[in-house]
Amino acid sequence: MQIHLDPRSAEPIFEQIAYAVKSALATGAAAEGDRLPSVRELARELAINPNTVVRAYEALEREGVVVRRQGAGCFLTGRGSELAAAGRRRQLQELLRRAATEAFHLGFSADDVRRALDQSLERLDFDRQRKATP
């Protein structure tokens, strides 16, 4: 799994790492049971502070995306967020609202946004995700 960071992004580095892990899982570039690099390995590879990697892994663990095994490392669960359905739905609405607002300000039409969303969905393995998420 390749993790690329954008130091110019307004998104914090730990969130970029968490998103990269989720994206790899969603696209099939990573699978349930895969081991994440150790904190030290990833910090060295990305030339960042190990505490930043710890924050990313903790966020992923809170969301149920990874599980820590003492002495063995962090492993992908293959599951989505463990938030309750209502919480997940609120999060989805907020994400889409933000994306639609940004698209509007970039000058895109509603049809452009729908096409872009459809293209993004085609890149992900949603059937596998639905089976794994209750």
C-alpha positions in Angstrom: 0.0 0.0 0.0 1.4 3.3 -1.1 0.7 6.4 1.0 1.3 9.8 -0.6 1.1 13.0 1.4 0.5 16.5 0.3 2.4 18.8 2.6 0.6 21.8 1.0 -2.9 20.4 1.8 -5.0 22.0 4.5 -5.9 18.5 5.7 -3.7 17.4 8.6 -1.1 14.7 7.8 -2.6 12.2 10.2 -6.0 12.5 8.3 -4.2 12.1 5.0 -2.7 8.8 6.3 -6.1 7.6 7.6 -7.8 8.4 4.3 -5.1 6.7 2.3 -5.6 3.5 4.3 -9.4 3.7 3.9 -9.0 4.4 0.2 -6.7 1.4 -0.3 -9.2 -0.8 1.4 -12.1 0.6 -0.6 -10.3 0.2 -3.9 -9.0 -3.3 -3.2 -5.4 -2.2 -3.1 -5.4 -3.5 0.5 -7.5 -6.3 2.0 -8.8 -7.5 5.3 -6.0 -9.0 7.4 -3.3 -7.0 5.8 -0.7 -5.6 8.2 0.0 -1.9 8.3 3.6 -0.8 8.5 4.8 -0.2 12.0 4.7 3.3 13.3 8.4 3.7 13.0 8.5 2.2 9.5 5.8 4.5 8.2 7.2 7.5 9.9 10.6 6.9 8.4 9.2 6.2 4.9 7.1 9.4 4.9 9.7 11.4 6.8 7.3 12.5 9.5 7.0 12.4 13.2 6.0 9.0 14.6 3.4 10.7 16.8 1.6 11.7 13.6 1.4 8.0 12.5 0.2 7.1 16.0 -2.7 9.6 15.7 -3.7 8.2 12.3 -3.6 4.6 13.5 -5.6 5.6 16.6 -8.2 7.3 14.5 -8.5 4.2 12.3 -8.8 2.0 15.3 -11.6 4.1 16.8 -13.5 3.8 13.5 -13.0 0.0 13.5 -10.9 0.1 10.3 -7.9 -1.5 12.0 -7.4 -3.6 15.0 -4.2 -3.6 17.1 -2.6 -6.9 18.2 -0.2 -6.4 21.0 3.3 -7.1 19.7 2.1 -7.9 16.2 1.0 -4.5 14.9 -2.1 -3.1 13.2 -4.2 -5.1 10.8 -7.1 -4.1 8.5 -10.4 -5.4 9.7 -12.1 -5.1 6.3 -15.1 -3.5 8.0 -16.3 0.1 7.7 -16.9 2.4 10.5 -18.6 1.0 13.6 -20.6 4.2 14.1 -24.3 3.6 14.5 -26.3 3.8 11.3 -27.8 7.2 12.2 -24.3 8.6 12.9 -22.9 7.1 9.6 -25.8 8.6 7.7 -25.2 12.1 9.2 -21.5 11.8 8.3 -22.4 10.8 4.7 -24.8 13.8 4.4 -22.1 16.2 5.7 -19.5 14.8 3.4 -21.8 15.1 0.3 -23.0 18.6 1.4 -19.4 19.8 1.6 -18.4 18.2 -1.7 -21.5 19.7 -3.4 -20.7 23.2 -1.9 -17.1 23.0 -3.1 -18.2 21.8 -6.6 -20.7 24.7 -6.8 -17.9 27.2 -6.0 -15.7 25.6 -8.6 -18.4 26.2 -11.2 -19.6 22.7 -11.8 -23.3 21.8 -12.6 -25.3 19.3 -10.6 -25.0 16.9 -13.6 -21.2 17.3 -13.5 -21.2 16.4 -9.8 -23.5 13.4 -10.3 -21.2 12.1 -13.1 -18.1 12.6 -10.9 -19.7 10.8 -8.0 -20.8 7.9 -10.3 -17.2 7.6 -11.6 -15.8 7.6 -8.1 -18.3 4.9 -7.0 -17.3 2.8 -10.0 -13.7 2.7 -8.7 -14.7 1.3 -5.4 -15.7 -2.2 -4.5 -19.0 -1.3 -2.8 -20.5 -4.8 -3.0 -17.6 -6.2 -0.9 -18.0 -3.3 1.6 -21.8 -3.8 1.9 -21.3 -7.5 2.8 -18.8 -6.6 5.5 -20.8 -3.8 7.0 -23.9 -4.8 9.0 
